């Protein structure tokens, strides 16, 4: 889930008005915002008649938009204690448009720091079904008292209104949280510096490659290139989709945590045992093999060379080729992307790509040895077999050592 937000819910204001107490219980791994600032309930006269409440009150959110709150119910003043029967309906208003397929008028967004529980019924003692995370939302299906039933991904259940945003507040948070993606439907799509067919090219996208979309501009779509650089692709050759973060069922949470655990264990095992023998520093360079050429144009060569310069610019030539080979091996595996660009910019893989350093070197022009190393790696030359990873030799990993890097 990408960005996290903390927002003051309109429902918290309701909690203050009608003095609802209590917080939603959460497991140790989650944190929610409990209602605060509740005002004391008004005192009543012992002999007074029981009043009937039928009041419409209005509160405004931080944007000035009005959120209407209808409160109805009765109070037993003779008992002089909280025996109120209350019903709270949050009025979303007539808001046009939608996000991720959910009409804004039926949208509820999580108003928490981490996550809030989603339950089988409108009660804190009801069965826990899953979690709705910060910045995530769902479609309103029903409302009961101070609870709202939502559908979010594969999870359907009840959430306390205290931990949700509705109406204009929900729309505002959703617009900030939604992820828009442009997917290439062309075999080769140019990512340009300006919205013009005559503009220079940053890189190329293959069919199925995705890139973060910023805005649709008629014949062009502005996209987010490396390090937030604004670039452009032809709208004719992409499809635009938006995605809003969803909640998870308990089963999905368990499956995800198990997969993460197995991945960590596999990485640890791979780091400790390998079929490749570690070559001591200064030993004879491994005999190169050929893994098969991968076609690309001058932009692919320049982009790969830029990464090589960032990762191994001061390494020996074979070390530079080997960094390029890692990218090629990842491309062949199909697990990291289906183009040189998507492999290099895969999330949390090559830090110089994420930091914007690769884009800067690409724009300035990589040095000649790195360009040659990129060409040789793309031709299939490999000093490291089918290695898809490398680290500094001081990292403790074992594998094929070339220069100051170990490959496995």
ABEGO torsion letter per residue (X at the ends): XBBBBBBBBAAAAAAAAAGBBEBBBBBAABBBBBBBGBBBBBBBBAABBBBBBBBBBBBBBAAGBBBBBBBBEBBBAAAGBBABBBBBBBBAEBBBEBBGGBBAAABBBBBBAABBBBBABBBAABBBAEBBBBGBBBBBABBBEABBBBBBEABBBBBBAAABBBEAAAAAAAAAABBBBBBBABABBBBBABBBAABBBABBBBBGBBBBBABBBEABBBBBBBGGBBBBBBAAABBBBBBBBBBBBAAAAAAAAAAAAAAAAAAAAAAABBABBBBBBGBBBBBBBBAEBBBBBAAAAAAAAAAAAAAAAABBAAAAAAAAAAAAAAAAAGAAEABAAAAAABBGABAAAAAGAAAAAAAAEBBAAAAAAAAAAAAGBBAAEABABBBBAAAGBBEBBBEABBBX
